[in-house]
Amino acid sequence: MTFNNEFYKDKIILVTGGAGSIGAAIVRKLLDCDVETIRILDNNETGLYYLENSLRSNLVRTFVGDVRDPKRLKRAIEDVGVVFHAAALKHVPLCEYNPFEAVQTNVVSTQNVIDAAINEEVEKMILVSSDKAANARNVMGATKLLAERLTISANFYKGNRRTIFSCVRFGNVLASRGSVIPYFESQIARGGPVTVTDPEMTRFIMSLDESIDLVLSAGQMAAEGDIFIFKMPSLRIFDLAKAMAEECASRHGYRPEDIEIRIVGKRPGEKMYEELMTAEEAEHAIDQDTMFVLNENYPESSAKRVESSAYTSSLARQLSIDEIKDLIRGHWNTT
């Protein structure tokens, strides 16, 4: 998947949640696009400090602030061309136990960004969403589904304002902050056990580079109401644990056979498999080779229409243990 750097040339870009794994990667990639300025809005002062020092670019402007604050958003979004809204609460168990905080950040704050984008007549706003929004069964997924609906619906009531609102729906991003791979490695570094919720649980997986290419391609391609869904393989969490034990144990002074894999049961809100697109949504999607584009306005006669079947991690191509090892090694070689 490729995107055209020319689309972002000379634009002022705002990235909310820019100190997070996805937001920071968006910023780094945009620095290669001859942008005028990249504004980074985040409430993580320390994260912003370290990101700014690692980038060392005079194109970056850091804004300490919260997407819950409409006044701060108003100032951050002035004269912006494209907004990537990546700020969110993303951890399923934490959202289960702090549901209203998840609503405040993932739902109310998304509306704040939408309102600011409309008022400033931003060219495009792209919401970074999650596979958990499809057939949502937990608080995090429900808030992301609402964020998607708010974003797509903004296309209908913006009046004659020019802003295009669109979404990108992700699977799990390899080794992003707080994700399962660094968690498993920390357990292996202590000699185990590696805790797996259920041996048959599956998840979609994609590299950080792939996810950012998807986001920036969506920014370029987005039409009103589009939801972009990247095609990706899946893996069994048990296979990931086994592959990581075999790959990581020696790095921490252990043998793979020393690392116990312990089954601990599902956590609150967890699903056995993830869905990136439901069967009902597939009725309104087209196949764009490396991704699906979902839009309820697509006519039934659209070319490359998707068959009406759900796109789930239990049915997608599953990586073998050797392929998972290659994925892990590839990540190490780029970090």
QUIWOWO-V107724 format. One record per residue. N is the residue number from 0. RES is the residue in one letter. SS is DSSP state (H for helix, E for strand, - for the rest). PHI is phi as a letter, one per 30 degrees, with the letter a starting at -180 (NA if undefined). BURIAL is b if it has 9 or more other ideal C-beta (glycine too) atoms within 8 Angstrom, else e. Layout:
<<N | RES | SS | PHI | BURIAL> <N | RES | SS | PHI | BURIAL>>
This chain:
<<0 | M | - | NA | b> <1 | T | - | b | e> <2 | F | - | b | b> <3 | N | - | c | e> <4 | N | H | e | b> <5 | E | H | d | e> <6 | F | H | d | b> <7 | Y | H | c | b> <8 | K | - | e | b> <9 | D | - | i | e> <10 | K | - | c | b> <11 | I | E | c | b> <12 | I | E | c | b> <13 | L | E | c | b> <14 | V | E | c | b> <15 | T | E | d | b> <16 | G | - | i | b> <17 | G | - | d | b> <18 | A | - | d | b> <19 | G | - | d | b> <20 | S | H | e | b> <21 | I | H | d | b> <22 | G | H | e | b> <23 | A | H | d | b> <24 | A | H | d | b> <25 | I | H | d | b> <26 | V | H | e | b> <27 | R | H | e | e> <28 | K | H | d | b> <29 | L | H | d | b> <30 | L | - | d | b> <31 | D | - | c | e> <32 | C | - | c | b> <33 | D | - | h | e> <34 | V | - | d | b> <35 | E | - | d | e> <36 | T | E | a | b> <37 | I | E | c | b> <38 | R | E | c | b> <39 | I | E | c | b> <40 | L | E | c | b> <41 | D | E | a | b> <42 | N | - | c | e> <43 | N | - | c | e> <44 | E | H | e | e> <45 | T | H | d | e> <46 | G | H | d | b> <47 | L | H | d | b> <48 | Y | H | d | e> <49 | Y | H | d | e> <50 | L | H | d | b> <51 | E | H | e | b> <52 | N | H | d | e> <53 | S | H | d | e> <54 | L | H | d | b> <55 | R | - | h | e> <56 | S | - | b | e> <57 | N | - | d | e> <58 | L | - | c | e> <59 | V | E | c | b> <60 | R | E | b | e> <61 | T | E | c | b> <62 | F | E | c | b> <63 | V | E | d | e> <64 | G | - | l | b> <65 | D | - | b | e> <66 | V | - | d | b> <67 | R | - | d | e> <68 | D | - | c | b> <69 | P | H | e | e> <70 | K | H | d | e> <71 | R | H | d | b> <72 | L | H | d | b> <73 | K | H | e | b> <74 | R | H | d | e> <75 | A | H | d | b> <76 | I | H | c | b> <77 | E | - | e | e> <78 | D | - | i | e> <79 | V | - | d | b> <80 | G | - | c | e> <81 | V | E | b | b> <82 | V | E | c | b> <83 | F | E | c | b> <84 | H | E | c | b> <85 | A | - | c | b> <86 | A | - | d | b> <87 | A | - | a | b> <88 | L | - | c | b> <89 | K | - | b | e> <90 | H | - | d | e> <91 | V | H | e | b> <92 | P | H | d | b> <93 | L | H | d | e> <94 | C | H | d | b> <95 | E | H | d | b> <96 | Y | H | c | e> <97 | N | - | b | b> <98 | P | H | d | b> <99 | F | H | d | e> <100 | E | H | d | b> <101 | A | H | d | b> <102 | V | H | d | b> <103 | Q | H | d | b> <104 | T | H | d | b> <105 | N | H | d | b> <106 | V | H | c | b> <107 | V | H | e | b> <108 | S | H | d | b> <109 | T | H | d | b> <110 | Q | H | d | b> <111 | N | H | e | b> <112 | V | H | d | b> <113 | I | H | e | b> <114 | D | H | e | b> <115 | A | H | d | b> <116 | A | H | d | b> <117 | I | H | d | b> <118 | N | H | d | e> <119 | E | H | c | b> <120 | E | - | h | e> <121 | V | - | d | b> <122 | E | - | d | b> <123 | K | E | b | b> <124 | M | E | b | b> <125 | I | E | c | b> <126 | L | E | d | b> <127 | V | E | d | b> <128 | S | E | c | b> <129 | S | E | b | b> <130 | D | H | d | b> <131 | K | H | d | b> <132 | A | H | d | b> <133 | A | - | d | b> <134 | N | - | h | e> <135 | A | - | e | b> <136 | R | - | b | e> <137 | N | - | b | b> <138 | V | H | d | b> <139 | M | H | e | b> <140 | G | H | d | b> <141 | A | H | d | b> <142 | T | H | d | b> <143 | K | H | d | b> <144 | L | H | d | b> <145 | L | H | d | b> <146 | A | H | d | b> <147 | E | H | d | b> <148 | R | H | d | e> <149 | L | H | d | b> <150 | T | H | d | b> <151 | I | H | d | b> <152 | S | H | d | e> <153 | A | H | e | b> <154 | N | H | d | b> <155 | F | H | d | e> <156 | Y | H | c | e> <157 | K | - | d | b> <158 | G | - | i | e> <159 | N | - | c | e> <160 | R | - | d | e> <161 | R | - | d | e> <162 | T | - | d | b> <163 | I | E | c | b> <164 | F | E | c | b> <165 | S | E | b | b> <166 | C | E | b | b> <167 | V | E | b | b> <168 | R | E | c | b> <169 | F | E | c | b> <170 | G | - | c | b> <171 | N | E | d | b> <172 | V | E | c | b> <173 | L | - | e | b> <174 | A | - | i | b> <175 | S | - | d | b> <176 | R | - | e | e> <177 | G | - | i | e> <178 | S | - | d | b> <179 | V | H | d | b> <180 | I | H | d | b> <181 | P | H | d | b> <182 | Y | H | d | b> <183 | F | H | d | b> <184 | E | H | d | b> <185 | S | H | d | e> <186 | Q | H | d | b> <187 | I | H | d | b> <188 | A | H | d | e> <189 | R | - | c | e> <190 | G | - | j | e> <191 | G | - | i | b> <192 | P | - | d | e> <193 | V | E | c | b> <194 | T | E | c | e> <195 | V | E | c | b> <196 | T | - | d | b> <197 | D | - | a | b> <198 | P | - | d | e> <199 | E | - | c | e> <200 | M | - | d | b> <201 | T | E | b | b> <202 | R | E | b | b> <203 | F | E | d | b> <204 | I | E | b | b> <205 | M | E | b | b> <206 | S | - | d | b> <207 | L | H | d | b> <208 | D | H | d | e> <209 | E | H | d | b> <210 | S | H | d | b> <211 | I | H | d | b> <212 | D | H | e | b> <213 | L | H | d | b> <214 | V | H | d | b> <215 | L | H | d | b> <216 | S | H | d | b> <217 | A | H | d | b> <218 | G | H | e | b> <219 | Q | H | d | b> <220 | M | H | d | b> <221 | A | - | e | b> <222 | A | - | c | e> <223 | E | - | e | e> <224 | G | - | i | b> <225 | D | - | d | b> <226 | I | E | b | b> <227 | F | E | c | b> <228 | I | E | b | b> <229 | F | E | d | b> <230 | K | - | d | e> <231 | M | - | b | b> <232 | P | - | d | b> <233 | S | E | b | b> <234 | L | E | b | b> <235 | R | E | d | b> <236 | I | H | d | b> <237 | F | H | d | b> <238 | D | H | d | b> <239 | L | H | d | b> <240 | A | H | d | b> <241 | K | H | d | b> <242 | A | H | d | b> <243 | M | H | d | b> <244 | A | H | d | b> <245 | E | H | d | b> <246 | E | H | d | b> <247 | C | H | c | b> <248 | A | H | e | b> <249 | S | H | d | e> <250 | R | H | d | e> <251 | H | H | c | b> <252 | G | - | i | e> <253 | Y | - | b | b> <254 | R | - | c | e> <255 | P | H | e | b> <256 | E | H | d | e> <257 | D | H | d | e> <258 | I | - | c | b> <259 | E | - | d | e> <260 | I | E | c | b> <261 | R | E | c | b> <262 | I | E | d | e> <263 | V | - | c | e> <264 | G | - | j | e> <265 | K | - | d | e> <266 | R | - | d | e> <267 | P | - | e | b> <268 | G | - | i | b> <269 | E | - | d | b> <270 | K | - | c | e> <271 | M | - | d | b> <272 | Y | - | b | b> <273 | E | - | c | b> <274 | E | E | c | b> <275 | L | E | c | b> <276 | M | E | a | b> <277 | T | - | d | b> <278 | A | H | d | e> <279 | E | H | d | e> <280 | E | H | d | b> <281 | A | H | d | b> <282 | E | - | d | e> <283 | H | - | c | b> <284 | A | E | b | b> <285 | I | E | b | b> <286 | D | E | c | e> <287 | Q | - | c | e> <288 | D | - | i | e> <289 | T | - | c | e> <290 | M | E | a | b> <291 | F | E | c | b> <292 | V | E | c | b> <293 | L | E | c | b> <294 | N | - | a | b> <295 | E | - | d | e> <296 | N | - | d | e> <297 | Y | - | d | b> <298 | P | - | d | e> <299 | E | - | d | e> <300 | S | - | d | e> <301 | S | - | e | e> <302 | A | - | d | e> <303 | K | - | h | e> <304 | R | E | d | b> <305 | V | - | d | b> <306 | E | - | d | e> <307 | S | - | d | e> <308 | S | - | b | e> <309 | A | - | d | b> <310 | Y | E | c | b> <311 | T | E | b | b> <312 | S | - | d | b> <313 | S | - | d | e> <314 | L | - | c | e> <315 | A | - | d | b> <316 | R | - | d | e> <317 | Q | E | c | b> <318 | L | - | d | b> <319 | S | - | d | e> <320 | I | H | d | b> <321 | D | H | d | e> <322 | E | H | d | b> <323 | I | H | d | b> <324 | K | H | d | b> <325 | D | H | d | e> <326 | L | H | d | b> <327 | I | H | d | b> <328 | R | H | d | b> <329 | G | H | d | b> <330 | H | H | d | b> <331 | W | H | e | e> <332 | N | H | d | e> <333 | T | - | c | e> <334 | T | - | c | e>>
